[in-house]
Amino acid sequence: MLFLLPTGILGTNYNYIGKTVVFETLFNSALAVIVYNYVKRMMNSETLKREWKF
């Protein structure tokens, strides 16, 4: 996307692209924290810590 902006291929609506990039960055950061905490809690559960008997 960074290479397409200067050439004008993406159009001239830079304001929309800027808002989208900022929103997606914040959304992905918040989602990563939530998913990380969920996976961490799941991996530390007693069910997964028990040894598996095949």
Secondary structure, DSSP 8 states (H G I E B T S, - for coil): -TTHHHHTTT-S-HHHHHHHHHHHHHHHHHHHHHHHHHHHHHHTSHHHHS----
